[in-house]
Amino acid sequence: MSAWETDVLVLGGGPAGTWAAVSAATAGARVILADKARCGASGPTAAGRTSLWNVEPGPARAEA
């Protein structure tokens, strides 16, 4: 069994959970985001198709 250390554990990858995780990570926290599917594919975002983009860190993020 593995053990992970984190400062913030976010449960749910909907709009609020995703942005909470991004905000905490941007502030320097070690974040784990747990969801039953990939972010934007479950909960309120599954039917609503909100504008959540998965952009890897790097030059493309600045353009997103």
Buried (B, 14 or more C-beta within 10 A) or exposed (E): EEEEEEEBEBEBBBBEBBEBBBEBBEEEEEBEBEBEEEBBEBBEBEEEEEEBEEEEEEEEEEEE
